[in-house]
Amino acid sequence: MLWLKAFHIVFMVTWFAGLFYLPRLFVYHAQASDAPSLERFQVMERRLFVIMTIGAVLTAAFGVAMVMVAPYLLAGGWLHAKLTLVAVLIAYHLWCWRLIKQLGSGRARHSDRWYRWFNEVPGVLLIAIVVLAVVKPF
């Protein structure tokens, strides 16, 4: 169980590293105006999205493995709350993909300021998820 938990955490860190950095790239992309910069940001965003998606999938896989090894974990309300927040995080991840597509096609609908605010969402979710997993308040 400890090996599963360790790898769950390792890949969660990988996933969150991408979730923290990708919206920052969106800020820079929205501010860029020259063609070489725009192309560079598109490449960086796509590559980072692939890496963070691998982190997300492996985080989920090791999380599911832990529940399979210890199904009693599902009895805790904290895990249900955590999984709800993880579902929100997955929706955020998919929203990032849509934003990559919009920025890549030149159809960006948001300002660099909006992307700065968008960048705060994973930090709030990380705090809540870690508190639920460690404190287990329910």
N, C-alpha and C positions, 0 to 999 in steps of 0.2 A: 504494500500500500504506500509506503514512504517513497519508493521509486516512482510510482505513478504520480504522487503529489509533487515530487521534485520536478519531473518533466512537465507536469501541468503548469507549474509556476514559471519554469524556464520559457516555455512557449507563450505563456501569457505576457511575460516581459517583452518578448519579441513582437507580439501583436500590438501591445500598447506603445512600444517605441515607434512603430509605424503610424499608429493612430495619433500620436503626439506630433510627429514630424510632417505627415502628409498635409494636414490643413495649413501648416506654416508654409509649405511649398505653394499651396493655393494662394496665400497672401502675396508671395513674391510673383507668382504667375499673373495675378490680377494687376500687379503694379507694372509688369514688364510691357514694353511696347515694341521692341525690336525683334525681328524674326528669329535670329539665333537664340535669344533668351527664351522666347516662346517655345521653340522646338526643344531646347534643353530641358525646360520644366516639364514638357509633355513626356519626354523619355524618363526623367527622374520619377515622375508621379506614377507612371505605369510600372516601372521596375519595383518601386517601393510597395505598390499595391500588391504585386505578386508575392513579395516577401512577407508582407503582413497577413496576406490571406493564408499562406502556408502556416504562419504562426497561429492564426485563428482556428484553422482546421485541426491542427495538432493540439491546441489548447482544449478544444471541444472533445477530441478523441480521448485524451488522457482524463478529462473530467468524466466522460461517460464510463471509461474503464474503472475509475474509482467508485462510481455508483454501482457498477456491476459487481465489484469485489465486496462492497459494503453497502448493500441496498438499504440498510437501516438509516443511512444518511437522509433518505427521502422523507423520513418521519419528522425531520426538523423544519419548522417554518422558515428558518433562516435560509435554507437551501432553496426553497421555493421563491423567496424574495430575491436571492442572488441570481437564480436562473431567469427571473423576470428582467432584472437589470442586464443580464447577459443578452437576452433577446433584444433589448433596446440598443445595446452595443452592436449587435449584428446588424440591426437596421441602420445604425449610424455608419457602419462599415460599408454597407451597400449604397447608402446615400453618397459616401465618398466616391464610389465608382461612378455614380451618375454625374457628380461634379467634375470628375476627371474627363468624362465624355463631353460635358458642356464646355469646359475650358479648352479642350483639345480641338473642338470644332469652332471655337470663337464665339460661342453663344453664352458666355458667362453672364449670369443674371445678377451677380452679387458684387459688391464692392470689396476692396481689401479689408475694410473695417468689419464687414459682415463675416468674412472668413476668420478674422481675429476672434470674434465672439464664438464662431463655430468651433474653433480650436479649443475652447474651454470645456466642451462637453465631455470628452473622454477623461479629463482630470477629475471631474465631479463623479463620474461613474466609477472610476478606479477607487476613489476614496470610499464610496458606498459599498462596493463589492468587497474590498479588503476588510472593511469593518464587519460586514456580515459574515465573512468567512472566518475571521479570527475571533470576534466577540460572540458570535452566534446568539444574538439577543432574543430570538423567539424559541 
